[in-house]
Amino acid sequence: MCGTVRLRTPFVQAAHIILMRPHNWSTFSFGSWLETAYKRKQKTKLAVALANKLARIARSNLSNERTSDTHRTEASAV
């Protein structure tokens, strides 16, 4: 993962928080990947891999000008 420490640190911290809550993994679009990787990798390496994935998702969303919840349909108030 490249970039400055100011950019890397929040992604690694977010990854550690996600890893602390395995009951929520299935709600993420990358949940199946995370469950598979958890069986193969050490916790610290998995956190860095997850941080990298989160950074790539964020960059993709920013470059395509999308919101992060485009896969969910929200009921609009009428």
PDB file of N, CA, C and O in Angstrom:
ATOM      1  N   MET A   1       0.852  -1.166   0.000  1.00  0.00           N
ATOM      2  CA  MET A   1       0.000   0.000   0.000  1.00  0.00           C
ATOM      3  C   MET A   1       0.894   1.223   0.000  1.00  0.00           C
ATOM      4  O   MET A   1       1.771   1.350   0.854  1.00  0.00           O
ATOM      5  N   CYS A   2       0.687   2.110  -0.932  1.00  0.00           N
ATOM      6  CA  CYS A   2       1.510   3.302  -1.063  1.00  0.00           C
ATOM      7  C   CYS A   2       0.798   4.491  -0.442  1.00  0.00           C
ATOM      8  O   CYS A   2      -0.337   4.373   0.021  1.00  0.00           O
ATOM      9  N   GLY A   3       1.459   5.620  -0.435  1.00  0.00           N
ATOM     10  CA  GLY A   3       0.850   6.838   0.064  1.00  0.00           C
ATOM     11  C   GLY A   3       1.469   7.274   1.373  1.00  0.00           C
ATOM     12  O   GLY A   3       2.357   6.619   1.919  1.00  0.00           O
ATOM     13  N   THR A   4       0.983   8.380   1.853  1.00  0.00           N
ATOM     14  CA  THR A   4       1.520   8.939   3.081  1.00  0.00           C
ATOM     15  C   THR A   4       0.932   8.233   4.296  1.00  0.00           C
ATOM     16  O   THR A   4      -0.087   7.548   4.208  1.00  0.00           O
ATOM     17  N   VAL A   5       1.591   8.414   5.410  1.00  0.00           N
ATOM     18  CA  VAL A   5       1.121   7.811   6.658  1.00  0.00           C
ATOM     19  C   VAL A   5      -0.242   8.381   7.036  1.00  0.00           C
ATOM     20  O   VAL A   5      -1.075   7.681   7.612  1.00  0.00           O
ATOM     21  N   ARG A   6      -0.466   9.662   6.709  1.00  0.00           N
ATOM     22  CA  ARG A   6      -1.746  10.283   7.029  1.00  0.00           C
ATOM     23  C   ARG A   6      -2.903   9.630   6.279  1.00  0.00           C
ATOM     24  O   ARG A   6      -4.043   9.675   6.743  1.00  0.00           O
ATOM     25  N   LEU A   7      -2.626   9.031   5.138  1.00  0.00           N
ATOM     26  CA  LEU A   7      -3.670   8.337   4.386  1.00  0.00           C
ATOM     27  C   LEU A   7      -3.756   6.871   4.766  1.00  0.00           C
ATOM     28  O   LEU A   7      -4.850   6.310   4.823  1.00  0.00           O
ATOM     29  N   ARG A   8      -2.620   6.242   5.027  1.00  0.00           N
ATOM     30  CA  ARG A   8      -2.609   4.806   5.349  1.00  0.00           C
ATOM     31  C   ARG A   8      -3.198   4.507   6.712  1.00  0.00           C
ATOM     32  O   ARG A   8      -3.952   3.546   6.862  1.00  0.00           O
ATOM     33  N   THR A   9      -2.869   5.308   7.698  1.00  0.00           N
ATOM     34  CA  THR A   9      -3.256   5.033   9.078  1.00  0.00           C
ATOM     35  C   THR A   9      -4.762   4.858   9.264  1.00  0.00           C
ATOM     36  O   THR A   9      -5.173   3.882   9.893  1.00  0.00           O
ATOM     37  N   PRO A  10      -5.598   5.749   8.751  1.00  0.00           N
ATOM     38  CA  PRO A  10      -7.041   5.545   8.949  1.00  0.00           C
ATOM     39  C   PRO A  10      -7.571   4.270   8.300  1.00  0.00           C
ATOM     40  O   PRO A  10      -8.478   3.634   8.836  1.00  0.00           O
ATOM     41  N   PHE A  11      -7.013   3.894   7.151  1.00  0.00           N
ATOM     42  CA  PHE A  11      -7.467   2.670   6.501  1.00  0.00           C
ATOM     43  C   PHE A  11      -7.068   1.439   7.307  1.00  0.00           C
ATOM     44  O   PHE A  11      -7.854   0.498   7.417  1.00  0.00           O
ATOM     45  N   VAL A  12      -5.870   1.427   7.869  1.00  0.00           N
ATOM     46  CA  VAL A  12      -5.430   0.294   8.689  1.00  0.00           C
ATOM     47  C   VAL A  12      -6.253   0.232   9.978  1.00  0.00           C
ATOM     48  O   VAL A  12      -6.624  -0.854  10.421  1.00  0.00           O
ATOM     49  N   GLN A  13      -6.538   1.381  10.576  1.00  0.00           N
ATOM     50  CA  GLN A  13      -7.373   1.397  11.775  1.00  0.00           C
ATOM     51  C   GLN A  13      -8.784   0.907  11.475  1.00  0.00           C
ATOM     52  O   GLN A  13      -9.367   0.160  12.261  1.00  0.00           O
ATOM     53  N   ALA A  14      -9.329   1.326  10.340  1.00  0.00           N
ATOM     54  CA  ALA A  14     -10.663   0.859   9.949  1.00  0.00           C
ATOM     55  C   ALA A  14     -10.657  -0.643   9.712  1.00  0.00           C
ATOM     56  O   ALA A  14     -11.612  -1.330  10.072  1.00  0.00           O
ATOM     57  N   ALA A  15      -9.594  -1.156   9.113  1.00  0.00           N
ATOM     58  CA  ALA A  15      -9.488  -2.594   8.869  1.00  0.00           C
ATOM     59  C   ALA A  15      -9.459  -3.366  10.184  1.00  0.00           C
ATOM     60  O   ALA A  15     -10.108  -4.405  10.305  1.00  0.00           O
ATOM     61  N   HIS A  16      -8.719  -2.873  11.161  1.00  0.00           N
ATOM     62  CA  HIS A  16      -8.671  -3.547  12.469  1.00  0.00           C
ATOM     63  C   HIS A  16     -10.056  -3.552  13.124  1.00  0.00           C
ATOM     64  O   HIS A  16     -10.437  -4.536  13.757  1.00  0.00           O
ATOM     65  N   ILE A  17     -10.799  -2.470  12.975  1.00  0.00           N
ATOM     66  CA  ILE A  17     -12.140  -2.407  13.557  1.00  0.00           C
ATOM     67  C   ILE A  17     -13.070  -3.397  12.862  1.00  0.00           C
ATOM     68  O   ILE A  17     -13.866  -4.072  13.515  1.00  0.00           O
ATOM     69  N   ILE A  18     -12.968  -3.481  11.543  1.00  0.00           N
ATOM     70  CA  ILE A  18     -13.793  -4.438  10.800  1.00  0.00           C
ATOM     71  C   ILE A  18     -13.459  -5.862  11.228  1.00  0.00           C
ATOM     72  O   ILE A  18     -14.358  -6.688  11.385  1.00  0.00           O
ATOM     73  N   LEU A  19     -12.178  -6.156  11.419  1.00  0.00           N
ATOM     74  CA  LEU A  19     -11.764  -7.499  11.815  1.00  0.00           C
ATOM     75  C   LEU A  19     -12.257  -7.869  13.214  1.00  0.00           C
ATOM     76  O   LEU A  19     -12.415  -9.052  13.516  1.00  0.00           O
ATOM     77  N   MET A  20     -12.499  -6.886  14.063  1.00  0.00           N
ATOM     78  CA  MET A  20     -12.977  -7.162  15.418  1.00  0.00           C
ATOM     79  C   MET A  20     -14.452  -7.552  15.442  1.00  0.00           C
ATOM     80  O   MET A  20     -14.954  -8.008  16.470  1.00  0.00           O
ATOM     81  N   ARG A  21     -15.153  -7.378  14.317  1.00  0.00           N
ATOM     82  CA  ARG A  21     -16.588  -7.656  14.272  1.00  0.00           C
ATOM     83  C   ARG A  21     -16.915  -8.668  13.171  1.00  0.00           C
ATOM     84  O   ARG A  21     -17.505  -8.301  12.155  1.00  0.00           O
ATOM     85  N   PRO A  22     -16.543  -9.925  13.360  1.00  0.00           N
ATOM     86  CA  PRO A  22     -16.775 -10.923  12.305  1.00  0.00           C
ATOM     87  C   PRO A  22     -18.255 -11.188  12.015  1.00  0.00           C
ATOM     88  O   PRO A  22     -18.590 -11.667  10.932  1.00  0.00           O
ATOM     89  N   HIS A  23     -19.126 -10.889  12.949  1.00  0.00           N
ATOM     90  CA  HIS A  23     -20.548 -11.112  12.697  1.00  0.00           C
ATOM     91  C   HIS A  23     -21.105 -10.142  11.654  1.00  0.00           C
ATOM     92  O   HIS A  23     -22.185 -10.384  11.116  1.00  0.00           O
ATOM     93  N   ASN A  24     -20.395  -9.053  11.357  1.00  0.00           N
ATOM     94  CA  ASN A  24     -20.837  -8.081  10.353  1.00  0.00           C
ATOM     95  C   ASN A  24     -20.220  -8.311   8.986  1.00  0.00           C
ATOM     96  O   ASN A  24     -20.592  -7.625   8.035  1.00  0.00           O
ATOM     97  N   TRP A  25     -19.294  -9.245   8.848  1.00  0.00           N
ATOM     98  CA  TRP A  25     -18.573  -9.417   7.590  1.00  0.00           C
ATOM     99  C   TRP A  25     -19.494  -9.727   6.434  1.00  0.00           C
ATOM    100  O   TRP A  25     -19.240  -9.280   5.316  1.00  0.00           O
ATOM    101  N   SER A  26     -20.547 -10.470   6.661  1.00  0.00           N
ATOM    102  CA  SER A  26     -21.431 -10.862   5.566  1.00  0.00           C
ATOM    103  C   SER A  26     -22.194  -9.676   4.978  1.00  0.00           C
ATOM    104  O   SER A  26     -22.728  -9.780   3.874  1.00  0.00           O
ATOM    105  N   THR A  27     -22.256  -8.560   5.688  1.00  0.00           N
ATOM    106  CA  THR A  27     -22.974  -7.392   5.181  1.00  0.00           C
ATOM    107  C   THR A  27     -22.153  -6.593   4.178  1.00  0.00           C
ATOM    108  O   THR A  27     -22.701  -5.754   3.463  1.00  0.00           O
ATOM    109  N   PHE A  28     -20.852  -6.839   4.115  1.00  0.00           N
ATOM    110  CA  PHE A  28     -19.983  -6.112   3.196  1.00  0.00           C
ATOM    111  C   PHE A  28     -19.925  -6.818   1.848  1.00  0.00           C
ATOM    112  O   PHE A  28     -20.094  -8.035   1.765  1.00  0.00           O
ATOM    113  N   SER A  29     -19.686  -6.049   0.799  1.00  0.00           N
ATOM    114  CA  SER A  29     -19.571  -6.649  -0.533  1.00  0.00           C
ATOM    115  C   SER A  29     -18.345  -7.556  -0.631  1.00  0.00           C
ATOM    116  O   SER A  29     -18.306  -8.458  -1.468  1.00  0.00           O
ATOM    117  N   PHE A  30     -17.349  -7.322   0.215  1.00  0.00           N
ATOM    118  CA  PHE A  30     -16.133  -8.141   0.213  1.00  0.00           C
ATOM    119  C   PHE A  30     -16.136  -9.148   1.364  1.00  0.00           C
ATOM    120  O   PHE A  30     -15.077  -9.649   1.743  1.00  0.00           O
ATOM    121  N   GLY A  31     -17.288  -9.447   1.915  1.00  0.00           N
ATOM    122  CA  GLY A  31     -17.392 -10.330   3.072  1.00  0.00           C
ATOM    123  C   GLY A  31     -16.902 -11.738   2.819  1.00  0.00           C
ATOM    124  O   GLY A  31     -16.227 -12.319   3.669  1.00  0.00           O
ATOM    125  N   SER A  32     -17.229 -12.303   1.657  1.00  0.00           N
ATOM    126  CA  SER A  32     -16.786 -13.668   1.359  1.00  0.00           C
ATOM    127  C   SER A  32     -15.264 -13.726   1.209  1.00  0.00           C
ATOM    128  O   SER A  32     -14.629 -14.692   1.632  1.00  0.00           O
ATOM    129  N   TRP A  33     -14.684 -12.683   0.604  1.00  0.00           N
ATOM    130  CA  TRP A  33     -13.226 -12.612   0.482  1.00  0.00           C
ATOM    131  C   TRP A  33     -12.589 -12.550   1.868  1.00  0.00           C
ATOM    132  O   TRP A  33     -11.580 -13.206   2.127  1.00  0.00           O
ATOM    133  N   LEU A  34     -13.182 -11.763   2.745  1.00  0.00           N
ATOM    134  CA  LEU A  34     -12.639 -11.588   4.092  1.00  0.00           C
ATOM    135  C   LEU A  34     -12.699 -12.888   4.887  1.00  0.00           C
ATOM    136  O   LEU A  34     -11.747 -13.226   5.591  1.00  0.00           O
ATOM    137  N   GLU A  35     -13.789 -13.610   4.784  1.00  0.00           N
ATOM    138  CA  GLU A  35     -13.919 -14.884   5.504  1.00  0.00           C
ATOM    139  C   GLU A  35     -12.903 -15.903   5.006  1.00  0.00           C
ATOM    140  O   GLU A  35     -12.335 -16.650   5.803  1.00  0.00           O
ATOM    141  N   THR A  36     -12.669 -15.940   3.708  1.00  0.00           N
ATOM    142  CA  THR A  36     -11.681 -16.855   3.143  1.00  0.00           C
ATOM    143  C   THR A  36     -10.265 -16.456   3.544  1.00  0.00           C
ATOM    144  O   THR A  36      -9.458 -17.309   3.912  1.00  0.00           O
ATOM    145  N   ALA A  37      -9.966 -15.168   3.474  1.00  0.00           N
ATOM    146  CA  ALA A  37      -8.622 -14.683   3.802  1.00  0.00           C
ATOM    147  C   ALA A  37      -8.318 -14.845   5.288  1.00  0.00           C
ATOM    148  O   ALA A  37      -7.162 -15.042   5.664  1.00  0.00           O
ATOM    149  N   TYR A  38      -9.343 -14.765   6.138  1.00  0.00           N
ATOM    150  CA  TYR A  38      -9.142 -14.909   7.586  1.00  0.00           C
ATOM    151  C   TYR A  38      -8.582 -16.280   7.936  1.00  0.00           C
ATOM    152  O   TYR A  38      -7.818 -16.421   8.891  1.00  0.00           O
ATOM    153  N   LYS A  39      -8.964 -17.286   7.160  1.00  0.00           N
ATOM    154  CA  LYS A  39      -8.479 -18.640   7.423  1.00  0.00           C
ATOM    155  C   LYS A  39      -7.032 -18.829   6.989  1.00  0.00           C
ATOM    156  O   LYS A  39      -6.347 -19.716   7.498  1.00  0.00           O
ATOM    157  N   ARG A  40      -6.551 -18.002   6.047  1.00  0.00           N
ATOM    158  CA  ARG A  40      -5.230 -18.208   5.466  1.00  0.00           C
ATOM    159  C   ARG A  40      -4.153 -17.275   6.005  1.00  0.00           C
ATOM    160  O   ARG A  40      -2.981 -17.653   6.015  1.00  0.00           O
ATOM    161  N   LYS A  41      -4.500 -16.083   6.451  1.00  0.00           N
ATOM    162  CA  LYS A  41      -3.501 -15.071   6.774  1.00  0.00           C
ATOM    163  C   LYS A  41      -3.432 -14.775   8.273  1.00  0.00           C
ATOM    164  O   LYS A  41      -4.367 -15.040   9.028  1.00  0.00           O
ATOM    165  N   GLN A  42      -2.284 -14.215   8.673  1.00  0.00           N
ATOM    166  CA  GLN A  42      -2.156 -13.710  10.031  1.00  0.00           C
ATOM    167  C   GLN A  42      -3.035 -12.470  10.169  1.00  0.00           C
ATOM    168  O   GLN A  42      -3.360 -11.815   9.179  1.00  0.00           O
ATOM    169  N   LYS A  43      -3.409 -12.161  11.385  1.00  0.00           N
ATOM    170  CA  LYS A  43      -4.321 -11.049  11.612  1.00  0.00           C
ATOM    171  C   LYS A  43      -3.730  -9.716  11.150  1.00  0.00           C
ATOM    172  O   LYS A  43      -4.441  -8.904  10.558  1.00  0.00           O
ATOM    173  N   THR A  44      -2.447  -9.479  11.408  1.00  0.00           N
ATOM    174  CA  THR A  44      -1.854  -8.198  11.014  1.00  0.00           C
ATOM    175  C   THR A  44      -1.734  -8.082   9.495  1.00  0.00           C
ATOM    176  O   THR A  44      -1.980  -7.017   8.929  1.00  0.00           O
ATOM    177  N   LYS A  45      -1.359  -9.174   8.842  1.00  0.00           N
ATOM    178  CA  LYS A  45      -1.267  -9.145   7.375  1.00  0.00           C
ATOM    179  C   LYS A  45      -2.642  -8.996   6.749  1.00  0.00           C
ATOM    180  O   LYS A  45      -2.797  -8.321   5.731  1.00  0.00           O
ATOM    181  N   LEU A  46      -3.629  -9.619   7.350  1.00  0.00           N
ATOM    182  CA  LEU A  46      -4.988  -9.489   6.850  1.00  0.00           C
ATOM    183  C   LEU A  46      -5.488  -8.056   6.998  1.00  0.00           C
ATOM    184  O   LEU A  46      -6.192  -7.551   6.124  1.00  0.00           O
ATOM    185  N   ALA A  47      -5.130  -7.402   8.094  1.00  0.00           N
ATOM    186  CA  ALA A  47      -5.536  -6.011   8.300  1.00  0.00           C
ATOM    187  C   ALA A  47      -4.941  -5.108   7.223  1.00  0.00           C
ATOM    188  O   ALA A  47      -5.622  -4.209   6.728  1.00  0.00           O
ATOM    189  N   VAL A  48      -3.696  -5.332   6.858  1.00  0.00           N
ATOM    190  CA  VAL A  48      -3.061  -4.528   5.814  1.00  0.00           C
ATOM    191  C   VAL A  48      -3.698  -4.826   4.455  1.00  0.00           C
ATOM    192  O   VAL A  48      -3.922  -3.910   3.664  1.00  0.00           O
ATOM    193  N   ALA A  49      -3.989  -6.095   4.180  1.00  0.00           N
ATOM    194  CA  ALA A  49      -4.645  -6.449   2.922  1.00  0.00           C
ATOM    195  C   ALA A  49      -6.043  -5.835   2.841  1.00  0.00           C
ATOM    196  O   ALA A  49      -6.451  -5.345   1.788  1.00  0.00           O
ATOM    197  N   LEU A  50      -6.769  -5.863   3.949  1.00  0.00           N
ATOM    198  CA  LEU A  50      -8.091  -5.259   3.986  1.00  0.00           C
ATOM    199  C   LEU A  50      -8.003  -3.744   3.841  1.00  0.00           C
ATOM    200  O   LEU A  50      -8.828  -3.141   3.154  1.00  0.00           O
ATOM    201  N   ALA A  51      -7.021  -3.129   4.474  1.00  0.00           N
ATOM    202  CA  ALA A  51      -6.829  -1.682   4.336  1.00  0.00           C
ATOM    203  C   ALA A  51      -6.551  -1.320   2.881  1.00  0.00           C
ATOM    204  O   ALA A  51      -7.051  -0.314   2.377  1.00  0.00           O
ATOM    205  N   ASN A  52      -5.754  -2.143   2.213  1.00  0.00           N
ATOM    206  CA  ASN A  52      -5.475  -1.920   0.800  1.00  0.00           C
ATOM    207  C   ASN A  52      -6.762  -2.023  -0.016  1.00  0.00           C
ATOM    208  O   ASN A  52      -7.006  -1.209  -0.907  1.00  0.00           O
ATOM    209  N   LYS A  53      -7.573  -3.014   0.288  1.00  0.00           N
ATOM    210  CA  LYS A  53      -8.851  -3.184  -0.425  1.00  0.00           C
ATOM    211  C   LYS A  53      -9.765  -1.988  -0.168  1.00  0.00           C
ATOM    212  O   LYS A  53     -10.400  -1.489  -1.097  1.00  0.00           O
ATOM    213  N   LEU A  54      -9.840  -1.524   1.075  1.00  0.00           N
ATOM    214  CA  LEU A  54     -10.668  -0.360   1.395  1.00  0.00           C
ATOM    215  C   LEU A  54     -10.185   0.888   0.665  1.00  0.00           C
ATOM    216  O   LEU A  54     -10.990   1.687   0.185  1.00  0.00           O
ATOM    217  N   ALA A  55      -8.865   1.050   0.584  1.00  0.00           N
ATOM    218  CA  ALA A  55      -8.305   2.207  -0.117  1.00  0.00           C
ATOM    219  C   ALA A  55      -8.629   2.149  -1.607  1.00  0.00           C
ATOM    220  O   ALA A  55      -8.947   3.172  -2.214  1.00  0.00           O
ATOM    221  N   ARG A  56      -8.549   0.955  -2.199  1.00  0.00           N
ATOM    222  CA  ARG A  56      -8.877   0.824  -3.619  1.00  0.00           C
ATOM    223  C   ARG A  56     -10.359   1.081  -3.872  1.00  0.00           C
ATOM    224  O   ARG A  56     -10.717   1.678  -4.888  1.00  0.00           O
ATOM    225  N   ILE A  57     -11.221   0.639  -2.964  1.00  0.00           N
ATOM    226  CA  ILE A  57     -12.657   0.908  -3.099  1.00  0.00           C
ATOM    227  C   ILE A  57     -12.914   2.410  -2.995  1.00  0.00           C
ATOM    228  O   ILE A  57     -13.677   2.968  -3.783  1.00  0.00           O
ATOM    229  N   ALA A  58     -12.282   3.058  -2.029  1.00  0.00           N
ATOM    230  CA  ALA A  58     -12.461   4.499  -1.848  1.00  0.00           C
ATOM    231  C   ALA A  58     -11.966   5.268  -3.074  1.00  0.00           C
ATOM    232  O   ALA A  58     -12.623   6.204  -3.532  1.00  0.00           O
ATOM    233  N   ARG A  59     -10.817   4.873  -3.598  1.00  0.00           N
ATOM    234  CA  ARG A  59     -10.280   5.559  -4.774  1.00  0.00           C
ATOM    235  C   ARG A  59     -11.198   5.365  -5.978  1.00  0.00           C
ATOM    236  O   ARG A  59     -11.431   6.304  -6.740  1.00  0.00           O
ATOM    237  N   SER A  60     -11.707   4.174  -6.149  1.00  0.00           N
ATOM    238  CA  SER A  60     -12.621   3.892  -7.258  1.00  0.00           C
ATOM    239  C   SER A  60     -13.896   4.728  -7.137  1.00  0.00           C
ATOM    240  O   SER A  60     -14.374   5.292  -8.121  1.00  0.00           O
ATOM    241  N   ASN A  61     -14.436   4.801  -5.929  1.00  0.00           N
ATOM    242  CA  ASN A  61     -15.649   5.588  -5.716  1.00  0.00           C
ATOM    243  C   ASN A  61     -15.408   7.065  -5.969  1.00  0.00           C
ATOM    244  O   ASN A  61     -16.260   7.741  -6.546  1.00  0.00           O
ATOM    245  N   LEU A  62     -14.262   7.574  -5.549  1.00  0.00           N
ATOM    246  CA  LEU A  62     -13.955   8.982  -5.760  1.00  0.00           C
ATOM    247  C   LEU A  62     -13.716   9.287  -7.231  1.00  0.00           C
ATOM    248  O   LEU A  62     -14.159  10.322  -7.729  1.00  0.00           O
ATOM    249  N   SER A  63     -13.024   8.402  -7.927  1.00  0.00           N
ATOM    250  CA  SER A  63     -12.719   8.675  -9.330  1.00  0.00           C
ATOM    251  C   SER A  63     -13.949   8.523 -10.217  1.00  0.00           C
ATOM    252  O   SER A  63     -14.042   9.174 -11.258  1.00  0.00           O
ATOM    253  N   ASN A  64     -14.897   7.669  -9.817  1.00  0.00           N
ATOM    254  CA  ASN A  64     -16.122   7.489 -10.595  1.00  0.00           C
ATOM    255  C   ASN A  64     -17.269   8.346 -10.084  1.00  0.00           C
ATOM    256  O   ASN A  64     -18.376   8.288 -10.619  1.00  0.00           O
ATOM    257  N   GLU A  65     -17.011   9.139  -9.055  1.00  0.00           N
ATOM    258  CA  GLU A  65     -18.002  10.032  -8.437  1.00  0.00           C
ATOM    259  C   GLU A  65     -19.259   9.275  -8.015  1.00  0.00           C
ATOM    260  O   GLU A  65     -20.383   9.711  -8.263  1.00  0.00           O
ATOM    261  N   ARG A  66     -19.036   8.128  -7.369  1.00  0.00           N
ATOM    262  CA  ARG A  66     -20.138   7.330  -6.842  1.00  0.00           C
ATOM    263  C   ARG A  66     -20.136   7.412  -5.330  1.00  0.00           C
ATOM    264  O   ARG A  66     -19.141   7.782  -4.707  1.00  0.00           O
ATOM    265  N   THR A  67     -21.270   7.058  -4.757  1.00  0.00           N
ATOM    266  CA  THR A  67     -21.325   6.924  -3.309  1.00  0.00           C
ATOM    267  C   THR A  67     -21.001   5.486  -2.969  1.00  0.00           C
ATOM    268  O   THR A  67     -21.059   4.618  -3.841  1.00  0.00           O
ATOM    269  N   SER A  68     -20.667   5.219  -1.740  1.00  0.00           N
ATOM    270  CA  SER A  68     -20.258   3.872  -1.355  1.00  0.00           C
ATOM    271  C   SER A  68     -21.428   2.916  -1.201  1.00  0.00           C
ATOM    272  O   SER A  68     -21.214   1.705  -1.142  1.00  0.00           O
ATOM    273  N   ASP A  69     -22.652   3.412  -1.134  1.00  0.00           N
ATOM    274  CA  ASP A  69     -23.812   2.549  -0.928  1.00  0.00           C
ATOM    275  C   ASP A  69     -24.657   2.418  -2.196  1.00  0.00           C
ATOM    276  O   ASP A  69     -25.885   2.385  -2.113  1.00  0.00           O
ATOM    277  N   THR A  70     -24.031   2.343  -3.346  1.00  0.00           N
ATOM    278  CA  THR A  70     -24.787   2.248  -4.591  1.00  0.00           C
ATOM    279  C   THR A  70     -25.449   0.898  -4.753  1.00  0.00           C
ATOM    280  O   THR A  70     -26.409   0.788  -5.516  1.00  0.00           O
ATOM    281  N   HIS A  71     -24.973  -0.150  -4.062  1.00  0.00           N
ATOM    282  CA  HIS A  71     -25.571  -1.470  -4.183  1.00  0.00           C
ATOM    283  C   HIS A  71     -26.832  -1.628  -3.343  1.00  0.00           C
ATOM    284  O   HIS A  71     -27.560  -2.609  -3.496  1.00  0.00           O
ATOM    285  N   ARG A  72     -27.089  -0.692  -2.474  1.00  0.00           N
ATOM    286  CA  ARG A  72     -28.274  -0.749  -1.626  1.00  0.00           C
ATOM    287  C   ARG A  72     -29.350   0.157  -2.184  1.00  0.00           C
ATOM    288  O   ARG A  72     -29.058   1.235  -2.702  1.00  0.00           O
ATOM    289  N   THR A  73     -30.564  -0.269  -2.080  1.00  0.00           N
ATOM    290  CA  THR A  73     -31.677   0.570  -2.500  1.00  0.00           C
ATOM    291  C   THR A  73     -32.356   1.111  -1.259  1.00  0.00           C
ATOM    292  O   THR A  73     -32.800   0.348  -0.401  1.00  0.00           O
ATOM    293  N   GLU A  74     -32.434   2.390  -1.168  1.00  0.00           N
ATOM    294  CA  GLU A  74     -33.036   3.032  -0.014  1.00  0.00           C
ATOM    295  C   GLU A  74     -34.452   3.484  -0.391  1.00  0.00           C
ATOM    296  O   GLU A  74     -34.685   3.975  -1.496  1.00  0.00           O
ATOM    297  N   ALA A  75     -35.364   3.314   0.516  1.00  0.00           N
ATOM    298  CA  ALA A  75     -36.731   3.781   0.275  1.00  0.00           C
ATOM    299  C   ALA A  75     -36.761   5.297   0.428  1.00  0.00           C
ATOM    300  O   ALA A  75     -36.315   5.841   1.438  1.00  0.00           O
ATOM    301  N   SER A  76     -37.279   5.949  -0.561  1.00  0.00           N
ATOM    302  CA  SER A  76     -37.347   7.417  -0.490  1.00  0.00           C
ATOM    303  C   SER A  76     -38.657   7.838   0.168  1.00  0.00           C
ATOM    304  O   SER A  76     -39.694   7.193   0.015  1.00  0.00           O
ATOM    305  N   ALA A  77     -38.574   8.916   0.888  1.00  0.00           N
ATOM    306  CA  ALA A  77     -39.764   9.443   1.567  1.00  0.00           C
ATOM    307  C   ALA A  77     -40.670  10.101   0.540  1.00  0.00           C
ATOM    308  O   ALA A  77     -40.216  10.871  -0.306  1.00  0.00           O
ATOM    309  N   VAL A  78     -41.943   9.792   0.625  1.00  0.00           N
ATOM    310  CA  VAL A  78     -42.898  10.357  -0.341  1.00  0.00           C
ATOM    311  C   VAL A  78     -43.715  11.411   0.319  1.00  0.00           C
ATOM    312  O   VAL A  78     -44.579  12.012  -0.319  1.00  0.00           O
TER     313      VAL A  78
END
